[in-house]
Amino acid sequence: MPQRTFEDVVIAEIKAEMARQDMSQRELASRLGWHQTSVSKRLTGKVALRAHEIEEIAQALKVSVRELGWPFQVPRRAS
């Protein structure tokens, strides 16, 4: 059995939080200002999640990145 990566854990937690909130990919995409296909590709692992995207998703879900299984401090991006 392959070992789960941090990304696998984060994706599973994002999906679980979306289910708790009864939120669709379309609604999450709308909150993020992304296309639904962009959300889908990240939640299926076809496109890797970047740290700043995990932070954006956490904000859209109104949870912390740690609640999504991300154990690292997310660096602030320069404006």
FIPA-132281 format. One record per residue (C-alpha): residue number from 1; residue in one letter; chain; x, y, z. Coordinates in nm, 3 decimals. Each point is the difference from the previous one (the first is absolute). Layout:
# FIPA-132281
+-----+---------+--------+---------+---------+---------+
: num : residuo : cadena :      xx :      yy :      zz :
+-----+---------+--------+---------+---------+---------+
: NUM :       a :      A :       X :       Y :       Z :
...
+-----+---------+--------+---------+---------+---------+
END
This chain:
# FIPA-132281
+-----+---------+--------+---------+---------+---------+
: num : residuo : cadena :      xx :      yy :      zz :
+-----+---------+--------+---------+---------+---------+
:   1 :       m :      A :   0.000 :   0.000 :   0.000 :
:   2 :       p :      A :   0.148 :   0.339 :  -0.095 :
:   3 :       q :      A :   0.073 :   0.240 :   0.282 :
:   4 :       r :      A :  -0.229 :   0.302 :   0.026 :
:   5 :       t :      A :   0.160 :   0.336 :  -0.065 :
:   6 :       f :      A :  -0.078 :   0.330 :   0.172 :
:   7 :       e :      A :  -0.188 :   0.096 :  -0.315 :
:   8 :       d :      A :  -0.217 :  -0.314 :   0.024 :
:   9 :       v :      A :  -0.086 :   0.092 :   0.359 :
:  10 :       v :      A :  -0.076 :   0.361 :  -0.088 :
:  11 :       i :      A :  -0.220 :  -0.098 :  -0.295 :
:  12 :       a :      A :  -0.193 :  -0.246 :   0.219 :
:  13 :       e :      A :  -0.049 :   0.268 :   0.268 :
:  14 :       i :      A :  -0.114 :   0.258 :  -0.256 :
:  15 :       k :      A :  -0.256 :  -0.248 :  -0.134 :
:  16 :       a :      A :  -0.113 :  -0.088 :   0.354 :
:  17 :       e :      A :  -0.042 :   0.368 :   0.090 :
:  18 :       m :      A :  -0.191 :   0.063 :  -0.321 :
:  19 :       a :      A :  -0.231 :  -0.290 :   0.091 :
:  20 :       r :      A :  -0.049 :   0.135 :   0.354 :
:  21 :       q :      A :  -0.099 :   0.335 :  -0.151 :
:  22 :       d :      A :  -0.205 :  -0.164 :  -0.277 :
:  23 :       m :      A :   0.211 :   0.195 :  -0.250 :
:  24 :       s :      A :   0.044 :  -0.095 :  -0.362 :
:  25 :       q :      A :   0.314 :   0.043 :  -0.206 :
:  26 :       r :      A :  -0.187 :   0.265 :  -0.196 :
:  27 :       e :      A :  -0.072 :   0.200 :   0.317 :
:  28 :       l :      A :   0.359 :  -0.032 :   0.122 :
:  29 :       a :      A :   0.125 :   0.111 :  -0.341 :
:  30 :       s :      A :  -0.231 :   0.300 :   0.012 :
:  31 :       r :      A :   0.130 :   0.100 :   0.345 :
:  32 :       l :      A :   0.357 :  -0.034 :  -0.126 :
:  33 :       g :      A :  -0.058 :   0.177 :  -0.331 :
:  34 :       w :      A :   0.125 :  -0.312 :  -0.181 :
:  35 :       h :      A :  -0.154 :  -0.214 :  -0.273 :
:  36 :       q :      A :  -0.169 :  -0.314 :   0.130 :
:  37 :       t :      A :   0.238 :  -0.210 :  -0.210 :
:  38 :       s :      A :   0.296 :   0.153 :   0.187 :
:  39 :       v :      A :  -0.150 :  -0.112 :   0.330 :
:  40 :       s :      A :  -0.079 :  -0.344 :  -0.141 :
:  41 :       k :      A :   0.354 :  -0.053 :  -0.130 :
:  42 :       r :      A :   0.145 :   0.086 :   0.340 :
:  43 :       l :      A :  -0.246 :  -0.214 :   0.195 :
:  44 :       t :      A :   0.073 :  -0.301 :  -0.223 :
:  45 :       g :      A :   0.376 :   0.050 :   0.021 :
:  46 :       k :      A :   0.038 :   0.066 :  -0.373 :
:  47 :       v :      A :   0.153 :   0.339 :   0.085 :
:  48 :       a :      A :   0.210 :   0.041 :   0.312 :
:  49 :       l :      A :  -0.124 :   0.236 :   0.269 :
:  50 :       r :      A :   0.235 :   0.285 :   0.082 :
:  51 :       a :      A :   0.035 :   0.133 :   0.355 :
:  52 :       h :      A :  -0.168 :   0.332 :  -0.084 :
:  53 :       e :      A :  -0.292 :  -0.186 :  -0.161 :
:  54 :       i :      A :  -0.051 :  -0.204 :   0.315 :
:  55 :       e :      A :  -0.013 :   0.326 :   0.195 :
:  56 :       e :      A :  -0.254 :   0.147 :  -0.246 :
:  57 :       i :      A :  -0.214 :  -0.314 :   0.023 :
:  58 :       a :      A :   0.016 :   0.009 :   0.380 :
:  59 :       q :      A :  -0.116 :   0.362 :  -0.002 :
:  60 :       a :      A :  -0.284 :  -0.084 :  -0.240 :
:  61 :       l :      A :  -0.105 :  -0.285 :   0.231 :
:  62 :       k :      A :   0.047 :   0.223 :   0.310 :
:  63 :       v :      A :   0.241 :  -0.244 :   0.165 :
:  64 :       s :      A :   0.372 :   0.007 :   0.075 :
:  65 :       v :      A :   0.258 :  -0.170 :  -0.220 :
:  66 :       r :      A :   0.079 :  -0.224 :   0.297 :
:  67 :       e :      A :  -0.364 :  -0.115 :   0.006 :
:  68 :       l :      A :   0.058 :  -0.111 :  -0.359 :
:  69 :       g :      A :   0.295 :  -0.215 :   0.108 :
:  70 :       w :      A :   0.271 :   0.242 :  -0.117 :
:  71 :       p :      A :   0.267 :  -0.008 :   0.273 :
:  72 :       f :      A :   0.215 :   0.284 :  -0.127 :
:  73 :       q :      A :  -0.014 :   0.377 :   0.038 :
:  74 :       v :      A :  -0.110 :   0.148 :  -0.330 :
:  75 :       p :      A :   0.238 :   0.279 :  -0.100 :
:  76 :       r :      A :  -0.157 :   0.330 :  -0.093 :
:  77 :       r :      A :   0.028 :   0.089 :  -0.366 :
:  78 :       a :      A :   0.144 :   0.335 :  -0.093 :
:  79 :       s :      A :  -0.257 :   0.242 :  -0.140 :
+-----+---------+--------+---------+---------+---------+
END
